[in-house]
């Protein structure tokens, strides 16, 4: 089921995930863009190895390019909206706790400002 995809925006107007993507070289941005289109088209049906559930309502989109392991964290709002919160370059085996905490704060802020349930 196709979903609408949006990037989380802080109250001050920053978009952490989009900022991360824009900071990458062209080949990496292109592959990240293809992965985001896959996520948008697949929605809740997206599975490993490209997407995985991390717990507490948070998911990761996995994009490997030239030995780099990009991760974009996101959550679903209802059945049709994906909100991409943050992006980072994964360097360890597990998603770093500080990245999970940052994505959780973004999710809580989005829900507080735009409604819905946690």
C-alpha positions as a Markdown table, in Angstrom:
| # | Residue | x | y | z |
|---|---|---|---|---|
| 1 | Unk | 0.0 | 0.0 | 0.0 |
| 2 | Unk | 1.5 | 3.3 | -1.1 |
| 3 | Unk | 2.0 | 6.0 | 1.6 |
| 4 | Unk | 2.7 | 9.7 | 1.7 |
| 5 | Unk | 6.2 | 10.5 | 2.9 |
| 6 | Unk | 7.2 | 13.7 | 4.7 |
| 7 | Unk | 10.3 | 14.9 | 6.5 |
| 8 | Unk | 10.0 | 15.9 | 10.1 |
| 9 | Unk | 10.5 | 19.6 | 10.6 |
| 10 | Unk | 11.4 | 21.2 | 13.9 |
| 11 | Unk | 9.4 | 24.1 | 15.2 |
| 12 | Unk | 12.3 | 26.3 | 14.0 |
| 13 | Unk | 12.1 | 24.9 | 10.5 |
| 14 | Unk | 15.0 | 22.5 | 10.4 |
| 15 | Unk | 14.6 | 19.1 | 8.7 |
| 16 | Unk | 17.3 | 16.8 | 10.2 |
| 17 | Unk | 16.8 | 13.9 | 7.8 |
| 18 | Unk | 16.7 | 16.1 | 4.7 |
| 19 | Unk | 19.8 | 18.0 | 6.0 |
| 20 | Unk | 21.6 | 14.7 | 6.3 |
| 21 | Unk | 20.6 | 13.6 | 2.8 |
| 22 | Unk | 21.7 | 16.9 | 1.2 |
| 23 | Unk | 25.1 | 16.6 | 2.9 |
| 24 | Unk | 25.9 | 13.4 | 1.0 |
| 25 | Unk | 27.6 | 13.1 | -2.4 |
| 26 | Unk | 25.5 | 12.8 | -5.5 |
| 27 | Unk | 25.7 | 9.0 | -5.8 |
| 28 | Unk | 24.7 | 8.5 | -2.2 |
| 29 | Unk | 21.8 | 11.0 | -2.5 |
| 30 | Unk | 20.5 | 9.1 | -5.6 |
| 31 | Unk | 20.5 | 5.7 | -3.9 |
| 32 | Unk | 18.9 | 7.2 | -0.7 |
| 33 | Unk | 16.2 | 8.7 | -3.0 |
| 34 | Unk | 15.5 | 5.4 | -4.6 |
| 35 | Unk | 15.2 | 3.8 | -1.2 |
| 36 | Unk | 12.8 | 6.5 | 0.0 |
| 37 | Unk | 10.7 | 5.9 | -3.1 |
| 38 | Unk | 10.6 | 2.1 | -2.3 |
| 39 | Unk | 9.5 | 3.0 | 1.2 |
| 40 | Unk | 6.8 | 5.3 | 0.0 |
| 41 | Unk | 5.5 | 2.6 | -2.4 |
| 42 | Unk | 5.8 | -0.2 | 0.0 |
| 43 | Unk | 4.6 | 1.5 | 3.2 |
| 44 | Unk | 4.0 | -1.0 | 6.0 |
| 45 | Unk | 5.0 | -3.8 | 3.7 |
| 46 | Unk | 8.7 | -2.7 | 3.5 |
| 47 | Unk | 10.9 | -5.4 | 5.0 |
| 48 | Unk | 14.5 | -6.4 | 5.6 |
| 49 | Unk | 17.0 | -5.9 | 4.2 |
| 50 | Unk | 15.9 | -2.4 | 3.3 |
| 51 | Unk | 13.7 | -1.6 | 6.3 |
| 52 | Unk | 13.4 | -2.9 | 9.8 |
| 53 | Unk | 11.4 | -2.2 | 13.0 |
| 54 | Unk | 13.5 | -0.9 | 15.9 |
| 55 | Unk | 10.8 | -0.8 | 18.6 |
| 56 | Unk | 8.7 | 1.9 | 20.2 |
| 57 | Unk | 7.1 | 2.9 | 16.9 |
| 58 | Unk | 10.4 | 3.6 | 15.2 |
| 59 | Unk | 11.8 | 2.0 | 12.0 |
| 60 | Unk | 15.0 | 2.3 | 10.0 |
| 61 | Unk | 15.5 | 2.5 | 6.3 |
| 62 | Unk | 18.9 | 0.9 | 5.4 |
| 63 | Unk | 20.9 | 2.3 | 2.4 |
| 64 | Unk | 24.3 | 0.8 | 1.7 |
| 65 | Unk | 26.5 | 2.7 | -0.8 |
| 66 | Unk | 30.2 | 2.2 | -1.5 |
| 67 | Unk | 30.8 | 0.7 | 1.9 |
| 68 | Unk | 28.8 | 3.4 | 3.7 |
| 69 | Unk | 25.7 | 2.3 | 5.8 |
| 70 | Unk | 23.3 | 5.2 | 5.8 |
| 71 | Unk | 20.3 | 5.0 | 8.1 |
| 72 | Unk | 17.1 | 7.0 | 8.0 |
| 73 | Unk | 14.8 | 6.6 | 11.0 |
| 74 | Unk | 11.1 | 7.1 | 10.6 |
| 75 | Unk | 7.6 | 6.3 | 12.0 |
| 76 | Unk | 4.1 | 5.8 | 10.7 |
| 77 | Unk | 1.2 | 8.0 | 11.4 |
| 78 | Unk | -1.9 | 5.9 | 10.7 |
| 79 | Unk | -1.8 | 3.7 | 7.7 |
| 80 | Unk | -0.8 | 6.2 | 5.0 |
| 81 | Unk | 1.8 | 8.7 | 6.4 |
| 82 | Unk | 5.5 | 8.1 | 6.9 |
| 83 | Unk | 7.5 | 10.7 | 8.8 |
| 84 | Unk | 11.3 | 10.5 | 8.3 |
| 85 | Unk | 12.9 | 12.0 | 11.4 |
| 86 | Unk | 16.7 | 11.7 | 11.2 |
| 87 | Unk | 19.6 | 10.3 | 9.2 |
| 88 | Unk | 23.0 | 9.2 | 10.2 |
| 89 | Unk | 26.0 | 7.1 | 9.0 |
| 90 | Unk | 26.0 | 3.8 | 10.9 |
| 91 | Unk | 29.4 | 2.7 | 12.2 |
| 92 | Unk | 28.5 | 0.1 | 14.8 |
| 93 | Unk | 26.5 | -3.2 | 14.8 |
| 94 | Unk | 23.5 | -1.7 | 16.5 |
| 95 | Unk | 21.7 | 1.6 | 16.0 |
| 96 | Unk | 23.3 | 3.9 | 18.6 |
| 97 | Unk | 21.0 | 4.7 | 21.6 |
| 98 | Unk | 21.5 | 8.4 | 21.1 |
| 99 | Unk | 20.1 | 8.1 | 17.5 |
| 100 | Unk | 17.1 | 6.2 | 18.8 |
| 101 | Unk | 16.6 | 8.8 | 21.5 |
| 102 | Unk | 16.9 | 11.7 | 19.0 |
| 103 | Unk | 14.3 | 10.0 | 16.6 |
| 104 | Unk | 12.0 | 9.4 | 19.6 |
| 105 | Unk | 12.1 | 13.1 | 20.6 |
| 106 | Unk | 11.3 | 14.1 | 17.0 |
| 107 | Unk | 8.4 | 11.6 | 16.9 |
| 108 | Unk | 7.0 | 12.9 | 20.3 |
| 109 | Unk | 7.4 | 16.5 | 19.1 |
| 110 | Unk | 5.6 | 15.8 | 15.8 |
| 111 | Unk | 2.7 | 14.1 | 17.6 |
| 112 | Unk | 2.4 | 16.9 | 20.1 |
| 113 | Unk | 2.3 | 19.5 | 17.4 |
| 114 | Unk | 0.2 | 17.7 | 14.8 |
| 115 | Unk | -1.9 | 15.3 | 16.8 |
| 116 | Unk | -2.3 | 11.6 | 16.9 |
| 117 | Unk | -1.2 | 9.0 | 19.4 |
| 118 | Unk | 2.2 | 7.8 | 20.5 |
